[in-house]
């Protein structure tokens, strides 16, 4: 299993990831017509409820408490932002193409240890 860490105003939540993969985003492209990619992350059922509760609290909070940063192995990989409500999966993307998404996925995979 993989673990990611979420911070919300000093709160921390570790979540086990069932599955993660790089996917092409249908109909989306970068400048120059290059296809856009992201990482689909599916969480283990045990953590899904806690992540959902965190995202609901975040949506209702006022700035800057309305943001979640995605942290892998102690490093912020996705800057704080206002998330959609999290159910059992999310789609993460960093700037860059497929190679950038693959580097992030590799970090997620390495966080297993």
C-alpha positions, 0 to 999 in steps of 0.5 A: 500500500502507498501512503500520502499525507494531508495537512489541514491547519496543522492536522495530518491524515495519512491515507493508504492508496489502493491503486495509482496510474498515469492516464491521458485526460480525454479531450485535454491538451497543453499548448502545442497540442500535446496531450494532457496527463494526470494520475488517477489515485484510488484510496483504500476503503478504510480511508475513503470516509476520513478523506471525504470528511476532510474534503467537506470540512475544507470546502466549508472553511475560509481561506487559507483553511480551505486548501489541501496540500498533497505531500509525498515523502515529506515534500509538497507535490501538489501545491495547496488548493481548494479540492473537490469533495473527495470520495474514494479517488482523486486525479492529481496532475503536476505541470508538464507532460506524461514524464512529469506525471510518471515522476510523481507516480514514482514518488508515490510508489516509493512512499510505500517504504 
